[in-house]
Amino acid sequence: MLNGRFATKINIAVRSISRQFLGMYPQALKNIELRKLFIAQLPADFSDWLDFVAIGALLAFVWDAPSFAYAALAVGLGAPYLVIGPFAGVFVDRWSIKSVLIYSNLGRAIVTGTFFFAGDWTTLIVLVTVRSSVDCFFTPAKQAAIQALTTKENRTSANGLSHGINQASKIVAPSAGGAFLIWFAPDVIFILNSIISASAAAFALRLNKIERKSFQDENSSDSVLTGVKNGMAIVRQSPVIKTALFMMAISYFAIFIYDTFIAPLTRNLNFEQQHLGYALAAVGIGGVCGSMLFSLLPNVKRPQYWVAAGATLSAIILLILGTFDSSNADMSTVLLISLFLTLGFATAMSVVPVRIVLQNTVPEERMGSVTALSEAANTTALLSAPFLGAVLVDTFSVGVPFIVGGIVIFIVAIIALRLKLD
């Protein structure tokens, strides 16, 4: 009898622990189709960054490319999202989401494979531009897929996981690409990356048809340009969507003001090269941790408070970093790593809720267009903000872009507090 009661208590305890464990299990992963989507996203996002170091190695060490080549590379990476992206978003809305996910990754695989045959830096940058043009289709399709496969109850978890995969790829893939250069030539890494992109297409094949509201029949005679205008109209007519895109674009603008000056900042604070690597890794790890937090949360209510909290925390950290540089104060290694770790976490707090707001607000038949417009706005920030940062550094000091970026992000926090996004 005693053994029976003891066994019963053990069974109850095990069940209680199991329920708690399952409660911590990301809700989105209970959806089979979402699991398939994230499995396809893993190699897709990984391939975005795997050959980044190899491209730089070819430009710098093999072809001894001029400084103009690096500027052209930045334009080749970013400009397609601004020029082609809005039109790609229209096609994402009109075509099968599954097909876009498959063919965008297959197209990336084919174009990346052609990098092997590039004989000079000009050809390589042209091919990079073509690959970015193909890649313009993937993110709008992925966001449309998440919207179609989720409800408000598990949308927070899904976006947290998706952002976490993206952030983890930014840490692991460049490190792996740099390590591979020890054993392989850059050309071999391009072939490997092509295979990884092809595997993403193969995983996307496993998805069932993703159902959503479609306007293909009723608007089949509309031009693509009309589709872009209709997407812009959705943004203009909805204060919530317009404000969400504005806050995201301004936040990215603030980030890109200081982002390229993290290396000289760490140098000015008397740290070594390895400390720069630690700081950059800390940002990525913080972003993954913040994303994973969202993956475990239920539906986020009052997302504006999350955005405001994340933006405020980011602003404080940036002001601290900028002030330390401007005042020539000493900073410990532990403090440096802690600040950048928290910065990555705070950025996730700001980014993930905005994506949830868009998926809760944008009509399913326009999700691709609006996502592409958001990507275009963010790319505009990427292509313009670093020049402002350079002017601030030349005029004042390396710490000033961090201070200005912090002020801009704090303004975003104030705007978010005054809004109602849910």
C-alpha positions in Angstrom: 0.0 0.0 0.0 2.8 2.4 1.0 4.7 1.6 -2.3 1.5 2.2 -4.2 0.9 5.6 -2.7 4.6 6.5 -3.2 4.3 5.5 -6.9 1.1 7.6 -7.2 2.9 10.6 -5.8 5.8 10.1 -8.1 3.5 9.8 -11.1 1.7 13.0 -10.1 5.0 14.8 -9.7 6.2 13.6 -13.1 3.0 14.8 -14.7 3.3 18.2 -13.0 6.9 18.6 -14.2 5.9 17.5 -17.7 3.1 20.1 -17.9 5.5 22.8 -16.8 8.0 21.7 -19.4 5.4 21.6 -22.1 4.3 25.0 -21.0 7.8 26.3 -21.8 7.7 24.6 -25.2 7.2 27.2 -28.0 3.6 27.2 -29.0 4.5 27.6 -32.7 6.4 24.3 -32.8 3.2 22.5 -32.1 2.0 23.4 -35.6 3.4 20.9 -38.0 3.4 23.3 -41.0 5.2 26.0 -39.0 7.8 23.4 -38.0 8.3 22.6 -41.7 8.6 26.4 -42.5 11.2 26.9 -39.8 13.2 23.9 -41.0 13.3 25.5 -44.4 14.2 28.9 -43.0 17.3 27.4 -41.2 19.4 26.7 -44.3 17.8 29.7 -46.1 19.0 32.2 -43.5 22.3 30.4 -43.0 23.1 30.7 -46.7 22.6 34.5 -46.5 25.8 34.8 -44.4 28.0 31.7 -45.1 29.9 33.1 -48.1 30.1 36.7 -46.8 33.7 36.3 -45.6 34.6 34.4 -48.8 33.4 37.3 -50.9 35.5 39.7 -48.8 38.5 37.4 -49.1 38.3 37.4 -52.9 38.0 41.1 -53.1 40.8 41.9 -50.6 43.3 39.1 -51.0 42.9 37.6 -54.4 41.9 40.5 -56.7 43.2 43.4 -54.5 40.0 45.3 -55.4 39.9 49.1 -55.1 37.9 50.8 -52.4 35.1 51.5 -54.9 34.5 47.8 -55.1 33.4 47.6 -51.5 31.0 50.4 -51.9 29.6 48.7 -55.0 29.3 45.5 -53.0 27.2 47.3 -50.4 25.0 48.7 -53.1 24.7 45.3 -54.8 23.6 43.7 -51.5 21.1 46.3 -50.6 19.8 48.2 -53.6 17.6 45.3 -55.0 15.5 45.4 -51.9 14.8 49.0 -52.6 14.3 48.9 -56.3 13.0 45.4 -57.0 11.6 44.5 -53.6 8.2 46.4 -53.8 7.5 44.6 -57.1 8.5 41.3 -55.7 6.1 41.8 -52.9 3.2 42.1 -55.4 4.1 38.8 -57.0 4.3 37.1 -53.6 0.7 38.3 -53.0 -0.4 36.9 -56.4 1.5 33.6 -56.5 1.4 30.5 -54.3 3.4 31.1 -51.1 4.9 27.6 -51.2 6.0 28.1 -54.8 7.7 31.4 -54.0 9.5 29.8 -51.0 10.7 27.0 -53.2 11.8 29.0 -56.3 13.4 31.8 -54.4 15.7 29.4 -52.7 16.3 27.4 -55.9 17.1 30.7 -57.7 19.6 31.6 -54.9 21.2 28.2 -55.3 21.7 28.6 -59.0 23.0 32.2 -58.8 25.3 31.3 -55.9 26.7 28.4 -57.9 27.7 30.8 -60.7 29.9 32.7 -58.2 32.4 29.8 -58.8 33.0 31.1 -62.4 33.5 34.8 -61.5 36.9 35.8 -62.8 37.0 39.3 -61.4 35.4 41.5 -58.8 33.1 43.3 -61.3 31.5 40.0 -62.4 31.2 38.8 -58.8 29.4 42.0 -57.6 27.0 41.8 -60.6 26.2 38.2 -59.5 25.8 39.3 -55.9 23.3 41.9 -57.1 21.4 39.2 -59.1 21.2 37.0 -56.0 19.9 39.8 -53.9 17.2 40.4 -56.5 16.1 36.8 -56.2 16.3 36.9 -52.5 13.8 39.9 -52.4 11.0 37.3 -52.8 11.9 35.1 -49.8 11.3 37.4 -46.8 7.8 38.7 -47.9 6.8 35.0 -48.7 8.1 33.9 -45.3 6.2 36.6 -43.4 3.1 35.9 -45.4 3.5 32.2 -44.6 3.8 32.9 -40.9 0.7 35.1 -41.0 -1.3 32.5 -42.9 -0.2 29.6 -40.6 -0.8 31.3 -37.3 -3.5 32.8 -35.1 -3.1 35.6 -32.6 -2.5 33.0 -29.9 0.7 31.6 -31.4 1.8 34.4 -33.7 4.1 35.8 -31.0 5.9 32.4 -30.6 6.2 32.0 -34.4 7.8 35.5 -34.9 10.1 35.0 -31.9 11.4 31.7 -33.4 11.7 33.1 -36.9 13.7 36.1 -35.6 15.8 33.8 -33.4 16.8 31.7 -36.4 17.7 34.8 -38.3 19.9 36.2 -35.5 21.6 32.8 -34.8 22.4 32.6 -38.5 24.2 35.9 -38.3 26.4 34.5 -35.6 27.1 31.0 -36.8 27.2 31.4 -40.6 30.0 34.0 -40.9 32.1 32.2 -38.3 31.6 28.9 -40.2 32.5 30.7 -43.5 35.6 32.1 -42.0 36.6 28.8 -40.6 36.0 27.0 -43.9 38.5 29.4 -45.5 41.3 27.7 -43.5 40.7 24.5 -45.5 38.9 25.5 -48.7 39.3 28.1 -51.4 36.4 30.7 -51.6 35.2 29.0 -54.8 34.5 25.8 -52.9 32.5 27.7 -50.2 30.3 29.2 -53.0 29.4 25.6 -54.2 28.7 24.6 -50.6 26.4 27.5 -50.1 24.6 26.8 -53.3 23.9 23.3 -52.0 22.6 24.7 -48.7 20.2 27.0 -50.6 19.0 24.1 -52.7 18.4 22.2 -49.4 16.2 25.0 -48.3 14.1 24.7 -51.5 13.9 20.9 -50.9 12.6 21.5 -47.3 10.0 24.0 -48.6 8.7 21.3 -50.9 7.5 19.4 -47.8 5.0 22.2 -47.0 1.4 21.7 -47.7 -0.4 24.3 -49.8 -0.7 27.4 -47.7 -4.2 28.7 -47.8 -4.9 32.5 -47.7 -7.3 35.0 -49.1 -6.4 35.7 -52.7 -7.3 38.5 -55.0 -5.6 36.9 -58.1 -8.8 36.5 -60.0 -10.4 39.9 -59.3 -7.2 41.8 -59.9 -5.6 39.6 -62.5 -5.7 42.5 -65.1 -3.9 44.9 -62.8 -0.3 45.8 -63.6 2.5 45.1 -61.1 2.9 48.9 -60.7 -0.8 49.1 -59.7 -0.1 46.4 -57.2 2.7 48.4 -55.7 0.5 51.5 -55.5 -2.3 49.4 -53.8 0.3 48.2 -51.2 1.3 51.8 -50.5 -2.4 52.7 -50.2 -2.8 50.0 -47.5 0.1 51.6 -45.6 -1.2 55.2 -46.0 -4.8 54.3 -45.0 -3.9 52.5 -41.8 -2.4 54.6 -39.0 -1.2 51.4 -37.2 0.6 50.0 -40.3 2.0 53.3 -41.2 3.3 54.0 -37.7 4.7 50.5 -37.3 6.7 50.7 -40.6 7.9 54.2 -39.7 9.1 53.1 -36.3 10.9 50.1 -37.7 12.6 52.2 -40.5 13.7 54.9 -38.0 15.0 52.2 -35.6 17.1 50.7 -38.4 18.3 54.2 -39.4 19.5 54.7 -35.8 21.2 51.3 -35.8 23.1 51.9 -39.0 24.3 55.3 -37.8 26.6 53.7 -35.3 26.8 50.0 -36.5 29.8 50.4 -38.8 31.8 52.2 -36.0 31.7 49.4 -33.4 35.2 48.4 -34.4 36.8 51.9 -33.9 34.8 52.3 -30.7 36.3 49.2 -29.2 39.7 50.3 -30.3 39.2 53.7 -28.7 38.1 52.1 -25.5 41.5 50.3 -25.4 40.2 46.8 -26.3 41.9 44.3 -28.6 40.6 42.7 -31.8 39.3 39.6 -30.0 37.2 41.9 -27.8 35.5 43.2 -30.9 34.6 39.6 -31.8 33.2 39.1 -28.3 31.1 42.2 -28.6 29.7 41.4 -32.0 28.9 37.8 -30.8 27.3 39.2 -27.7 24.9 41.3 -29.8 23.9 38.2 -31.7 23.5 36.1 -28.6 21.4 38.8 -27.0 19.2 38.9 -30.1 18.7 35.1 -30.0 17.9 35.2 -26.3 15.3 38.0 -26.8 13.8 36.1 -29.7 13.6 32.9 -27.7 11.8 34.8 -24.9 9.1 35.8 -27.3 8.9 32.2 -28.7 7.8 31.1 -25.2 5.3 33.9 -24.5 1.6 33.8 -25.2 0.0 36.4 -27.3 1.7 39.8 -26.6 -0.8 42.4 -25.5 0.0 46.1 -25.8 3.0 45.6 -28.0 3.7 49.3 -27.9 5.0 48.8 -24.4 7.4 46.1 -25.5 8.7 48.4 -28.3 9.0 51.3 -25.9 10.8 49.2 -23.3 13.3 47.8 -25.8 13.9 51.1 -27.4 14.5 52.8 -24.1 16.9 50.1 -23.0 18.8 50.4 -26.3 19.0 54.1 -26.1 20.5 54.0 -22.6 23.1 51.5 -23.7 24.1 53.5 -26.7 24.4 56.7 -24.6 26.6 54.9 -22.2 28.9 53.6 -25.0 29.1 57.0 -26.6 29.7 58.8 -23.4 32.5 56.4 -22.4 34.3 57.1 -25.7 33.8 60.9 -25.6 35.0 61.2 -22.1 38.0 58.8 -22.6 36.8 56.8 -19.5 38.0 53.2 -18.9 35.6 50.3 -19.4 36.0 46.8 -18.2 35.7 43.8 -20.5 32.7 42.5 -18.5 30.9 45.8 -18.9 31.6 45.9 -22.6 30.2 42.4 -23.2 27.2 43.0 -20.9 26.3 46.2 -22.7 26.4 44.6 -26.2 24.6 41.5 -24.9 21.8 43.6 -23.5 21.7 45.7 -26.7 21.0 42.6 -28.8 18.3 41.6 -26.3 16.7 45.0 -26.4 16.7 45.2 -30.2 14.7 41.9 -30.3 12.2 43.4 -27.8 11.6 46.2 -30.3 11.6 44.3 -33.6 9.5 41.2 -32.9 6.4 43.0 -31.6 6.3 45.3 -34.7 6.2 42.2 -37.0 3.4 40.7 -34.9 1.5 44.0 -35.2 1.9 44.0 -39.0 0.7 40.3 -39.3 -2.3 41.1 -37.1 -3.2 44.2 -39.1 -2.2 43.8 -42.7 -4.8 41.9 -44.9 -3.5 38.5 -45.9 -3.8 39.4 -49.6 -1.4 42.3 -49.1 1.1 40.9 -46.7 3.8 40.3 -49.3 3.5 43.9 -50.6 3.6 45.5 -47.2 6.6 43.4 -46.1 8.5 44.3 -49.2 7.8 48.0 -48.6 9.1 47.6 -45.1 12.2 45.9 -46.4 12.7 48.8 -48.9 12.4 51.4 -46.1 14.9 49.5 -44.0 17.3 49.3 -46.9 17.0 53.1 -47.5 18.2 53.4 -43.9 21.0 51.0 -44.5 22.2 52.9 -47.6 22.0 56.4 -46.1 22.6 56.2 -42.3 26.3 55.1 -42.4 27.2 58.3 -44.3 25.6 60.4 -41.6 27.6 58.4 -39.1 30.8 59.1 -41.0 30.1 62.8 -41.0 29.6 62.7 -37.2 32.8 60.8 -36.7 34.8 63.2 -38.9 33.3 66.3 -37.3 33.2 65.1 -33.7 34.4 61.7 -32.5 33.6 58.0 -32.8 31.3 58.1 -29.8 28.9 60.7 -31.3 27.1 58.3 -33.7 26.3 56.1 -30.7 24.9 59.1 -28.8 22.9 60.3 -31.8 21.6 56.8 -32.5 20.6 56.6 -28.8 18.7 59.8 -29.0 16.9 58.7 -32.2 15.9 55.4 -30.7 14.7 57.1 -27.5 12.4 59.2 -29.7 11.0 56.0 -31.1 10.3 54.9 -27.5 8.4 58.0 -26.8 6.3 57.6 -30.0 5.6 54.0 -29.1 4.3 54.9 -25.6 1.8 57.3 -27.1 0.4 54.8 -29.6 -2.2 52.0 -29.4 -0.9 49.2 -31.6 -3.1 46.3 -30.5 
